[in-house]
């Protein structure tokens, strides 16, 4: 009988992220309620729901920066926040995370150097977010949307196995939004796992799977097509609203 190492078993695990019975509290208030979900490797999963529903808290739990009350979060076969995951998981927050006194190129070069990336890879990351023409601009000379894109470039240059993106397209023009989603799909085809949060329901169509949240509850984990079929609605936003109506009573009962 052949024996397999733990690494072999982990490599065959289809899930990059596995969450079981996750509960998070802030003070006496429970903000995530026994949430369980999984994210397949090499996929784009949309984390969708209205502002304040717990999306950012869930993402922070996945990257290991959130204190959890109970439950488990496993990332690439290891507990979330494990030291080995720091070089394997990229996280782009809603707030820009660049040095304001450095240029875009210097910011991305700095993060690229941490991972041994070349000048051409730095240039590719800057081009991917549409900032080639602003590469010599200082961080504090950029607009809010440009700062967000620069932060994304700093994450992209590391080429992480998992990329966690907290509302990366907010405030961007429609053309750049389309270009970014095309880049996200290219990354997924190369094997990167992406978890992308948004409160804009039409972005659900870019995702293979959806995690739909409301008031700290996970209402459903399914594909956009399954969402429409389940609710008998063709419009994604209308389908989500129907799902909320369907789950309203169970959610309230669970929070009592």
Secondary structure, 3 states (H helix, E strand, C coil): CCCCCHHHHHHHCCEEEEEEEEEEEECCEEEEEEEEEEEECCCEEEEECCCCCCHHHHHHHHHCCCCCCEEEEEECCEECCCHHHHHCEEEECCCCCCCCCCEHHHHHHHHHHHCCCCHHHHHHHHHHCCCHHHCCCEHHHCCHHHHHHHHHHHHHCCCCCEEEEECCCCCCCHHHHHHHHHHHHHHHHCCCEEEEEECCHHHHHHCCEEEEEECCEEEEEECHHHHHHHHCCCCHHHHHHHHHHHHHHHHHHHHC
